[in-house]
């Protein structure tokens, strides 16, 4: 895709002076335009579906903005499998040093928890046709975690760091978590610290980005990612901000998601050569696979 031409066509009064890569994930590549806009391009292989995916997300963002307690992207256009929006202020929390994240984790998580509480109250009727359903069983989660562990346990870059946790990880993977999913809610469905923006100086939360994975999902899942990335204290602060109390079944499900997803993130970081994912995952093992709770 010729990005210059797309921007000229969609924003004829906007003068483009620079386009630089911001990075890419499994589903999108992102570019910064003039240090002012973000242009996200879908990596969907089918051209028609690529266009449809981006248009659905743009419509979804308009719905979420009516409920959100934090800034989110507001599309300027969605065309040809690409979407542009003015940059949401702040830097990804993933880029903040671990020591600082720990100091501010509970405050950050409380703000994000309140945001989640609000968007999870969005009626299903408002997002019908805009998002799918993510209702994988716990058996599927555990099977995927076993595969991730097989891929990372002997990886030359992390084998030594994983030694201290390998016994606890393998005990967890041999367990058989029981229980069924609760009623599903709309949620971001990928609210790790790479998608939480904060002020570089105060670390106040300034926004949430990337709703490309949004779905009807277990309400515990996004809170589990806060547990995974920021720790148990932050998880509790987020849940209390959203709901006022912590239900034991909710907590049990969150711990399963957090432990499975940290292995998935570590595998992703190693396979893609993304050190920030590797580093944050190794840090998280300290609380996710420490002594029994």
C-alpha atoms as one frame of an Amber mdcrd trajectory, in Angstrom:
protein
   0.000   0.000   0.000   1.287   3.460  -0.939   0.826   5.326   2.336   1.529
   8.809   0.948  -1.122   8.399  -1.722  -3.662   7.028   0.733  -3.196   9.977
   3.078  -3.438  12.508   0.246  -6.657  10.893  -0.956  -8.318  10.647   2.468
  -6.970  13.875   4.014  -6.470  16.245   1.056  -5.885  19.302   3.262  -3.318
  17.558   5.448   0.316  17.989   4.398   2.439  14.902   5.037   6.079  15.622
   5.849   7.138  12.350   7.462   6.011   8.754   7.903   7.926   6.524  10.295
   7.286   3.002  11.488   5.997   2.547  15.030   6.114  -1.246  15.011   3.779
  -4.089  14.275   1.939  -6.906  15.959   0.331 -10.037  14.642  -2.601  -8.188
  13.067  -1.523  -4.619  12.275   1.445  -2.455  11.329   1.476   1.081  12.731
   3.077   4.260  11.398   3.497   7.748  12.819   2.636  10.601  10.473   4.159
  14.037  11.183   4.460  13.120  14.890   0.747  13.911  14.915  -1.256  11.009
  13.481  -1.149   7.246  13.771  -1.848   5.227  10.640  -2.640   1.573  11.300
  -2.634  -0.891   8.417  -4.278  -4.291   8.724  -2.133  -7.338   7.900  -5.200
  -9.405   6.963  -4.311 -11.274   3.767  -7.720 -11.138   2.080  -8.248  -7.628
   0.598 -12.015  -7.540   1.090 -11.788  -8.775   4.663  -8.956  -6.311   5.354
 -11.270  -3.436   4.415 -14.172  -4.869   6.407 -12.088  -5.450   9.543 -10.887
  -1.857   9.662 -14.334  -0.403   9.005 -15.843  -2.519  11.789 -13.194  -1.348
  14.231 -13.795   2.295  13.299 -17.531   1.892  13.981 -16.751   0.083  17.223
 -14.519   2.915  18.442 -17.404   5.335  18.000 -19.518   3.135  20.293 -16.805
   2.647  22.916 -16.049   6.383  23.056 -19.549   6.988  24.444 -18.743   4.859
  27.509 -14.979   5.164  27.943 -13.538   7.010  30.944 -10.158   7.334  29.187
  -9.181   8.698  25.772  -9.213   6.141  22.961  -8.414   6.470  19.240 -11.045
   8.393  17.246 -10.787   7.553  13.539 -10.252  10.292  10.982 -10.830   7.765
   8.220 -11.018   4.022   7.643 -10.290   3.032   4.043  -8.375   0.431   2.020
  -7.639  -1.619   5.117  -6.075   1.305   6.972  -7.258   3.635   9.721  -5.833
   6.997  10.789  -6.395   8.828  14.056  -4.772  11.621  15.983  -2.237  10.280
  18.436  -3.583   9.523  21.875  -1.182  11.309  24.256   1.329   9.398  26.316
   3.786   6.530  25.964   3.044   2.800  26.244   3.428   1.578  29.812   5.527
  -1.232  28.383   8.294   1.327  27.744   8.371   2.509  31.362  11.195   0.934
  33.427  10.080  -1.983  35.587  10.981  -0.247  38.851   8.752   2.718  38.028
   5.911   0.463  36.868   6.008  -1.289  40.242   5.861   1.960  42.190   2.792
   3.189  40.302   1.177  -0.156  39.433  -1.802  -0.021  41.782  -2.698   3.566
  40.913  -2.463   2.840  37.208  -4.466  -0.369  37.549  -7.246   1.343  39.502
  -7.689   3.858  36.677  -7.700   1.113  34.051 -10.039  -1.019  36.163 -12.566
   1.810  36.277 -12.295   2.102  32.495 -12.894  -1.634  32.100 -15.886  -1.529
  34.407 -17.483   1.096  32.184 -16.837  -0.510  28.798 -17.823  -3.955  30.038
 -21.265  -2.478  30.696 -21.771  -1.703  26.996 -24.948  -3.532  25.893 -24.368
  -6.424  23.495 -26.874  -4.898  21.103 -24.575  -1.922  20.479 -21.644  -4.086
  19.395 -23.604  -6.762  17.521 -21.940  -7.367  14.172 -18.851  -5.377  15.179
 -17.080  -7.949  17.363 -16.908 -11.703  17.615 -17.006 -14.049  20.585 -13.873
 -15.249  22.360 -14.998 -18.186  24.466 -12.162 -20.724  24.346 -12.419 -23.360
  27.051  -9.869 -23.646  29.841  -8.780 -26.947  28.327  -7.845 -25.061  25.165
  -6.007 -22.410  27.171  -4.005 -25.067  28.993  -3.196 -26.958  25.799  -1.880
 -23.775  24.186   0.155 -23.007  27.309   1.729 -26.480  27.154   2.727 -25.787
  23.549   4.184 -22.388  24.500   6.184 -23.933  27.338   7.588 -26.586  25.009
   8.752 -23.818  22.669  10.421 -21.650  25.332  11.687 -23.921  28.095  14.969
 -24.724  26.374  15.342 -21.538  24.364  18.982 -20.430  24.602  18.059 -16.844
  25.510  15.883 -17.739  28.501  16.660 -21.280  29.651  18.734 -20.063  32.608
  16.149 -17.496  33.775  13.352 -20.059  33.553  15.111 -22.606  35.765  13.874
 -21.039  39.007  10.263 -21.241  37.861  10.203 -24.418  35.785   8.903 -26.660
  38.562   5.999 -24.337  39.411   5.181 -23.856  35.728   5.101 -27.579  35.083
   2.966 -28.192  38.172   0.495 -25.640  36.868   0.458 -27.176  33.394  -0.314
 -30.597  34.900  -3.272 -29.195  36.805  -6.817 -29.515  35.507  -8.647 -26.233
  36.060 -12.365 -26.856  36.285 -15.305 -24.563  35.801 -17.246 -23.028  32.980
 -17.243 -19.527  31.570 -19.600 -16.918  33.013 -21.871 -14.692  30.939 -19.684
 -12.907  28.412 -19.256  -9.136  28.241 -17.813  -6.751  25.702 -14.194  -5.899
  26.498 -10.922  -4.725  24.950  -9.640  -8.326  25.063  -5.942  -7.429  24.836
  -5.336  -4.862  27.563  -1.713  -5.555  28.323   0.674  -2.762  29.226   1.630
  -2.259  25.588  -1.869  -0.805  25.023  -2.037   1.394  28.133  -0.627   4.895
  27.607   0.766   7.011  30.443   2.251  10.462  30.884   6.013  10.135  30.664
   6.605  12.173  33.851   3.667  11.542  36.195   2.724   8.072  34.884  -0.926
   9.114  34.987  -2.931   7.016  32.531  -3.616   9.054  29.387  -5.403   6.560
  27.165  -6.016   3.063  25.843  -5.262   1.985  22.285  -5.754  -0.922  19.844
  -9.246  -2.389  19.983  -8.594  -4.766  17.084  -9.090  -7.825  19.328 -12.196
  -6.512  21.125 -14.797  -9.232  21.631 -17.472 -10.689  23.840 -15.292 -12.404
  26.395 -14.957 -13.540  30.004 -14.995 -10.317  32.079 -11.986 -11.625  34.030
  -9.698 -11.758  31.001  -8.588  -8.127  30.680  -8.156  -7.931  34.455  -5.980
 -11.041  34.163  -3.656  -9.151  31.840  -3.238  -6.471  34.518  -2.410  -9.278
  36.951   0.058 -10.686  34.448   1.821  -7.409  33.694   1.492  -5.420  36.941
   1.073  -7.954  39.734  -1.489  -9.131  42.306  -1.805  -5.801  44.112  -2.590
  -4.027  40.863  -5.108  -6.733  39.937  -6.940  -6.257  43.223  -6.937  -2.466
  42.811  -8.376  -2.778  39.306 -11.146  -5.169  40.302 -12.145  -3.040  43.289
 -12.257   0.087  41.120 -14.497  -1.688  38.624 -16.789  -3.757  40.835 -16.091
  -2.899  44.479 -15.183  -6.459  45.481 -13.323  -9.543  44.243 -15.229 -12.757
  43.622 -13.218 -15.962  44.206 -14.289 -17.599  40.940 -13.397 -14.415  39.047
  -9.973 -14.463  40.718  -9.370 -18.137  39.957 -10.155 -17.637  36.270  -7.917
 -14.561  36.110  -4.953 -16.464  37.524  -5.375 -19.165  34.873  -5.509 -16.621
  32.054  -2.556 -14.684  33.462  -0.346 -17.754  33.796  -1.223 -19.108  30.366
  -0.866 -15.753  28.615   2.534 -14.958  30.123   3.914 -18.108  28.513   2.288
 -17.078  25.219   3.780 -13.574  25.465   7.221 -14.952  26.246   7.007 -17.258
  23.239   5.881 -14.352  21.040   8.759 -12.161  22.240  11.337 -14.861  21.568
   9.975 -15.777  18.146   9.721 -12.198  16.938  12.889 -10.876  18.560  10.905
  -8.369  20.625  12.950  -7.971  23.832  10.361  -5.830  25.640   7.931  -8.764
  25.615  10.618 -11.154  26.795  11.729  -8.863  29.610   8.232  -8.082  30.910
   7.288 -11.766  30.814  10.368 -12.857  32.766   9.576 -10.235  35.422   5.963
 -11.430  35.668   7.019 -15.012  36.360   8.173 -13.805  39.780   4.587 -13.359
  41.014   2.692 -15.680  38.687   4.747 -18.753  39.561   5.979 -17.929  43.039
   5.048 -19.925  46.138   1.374 -20.961  46.270  -1.028 -18.170  47.081
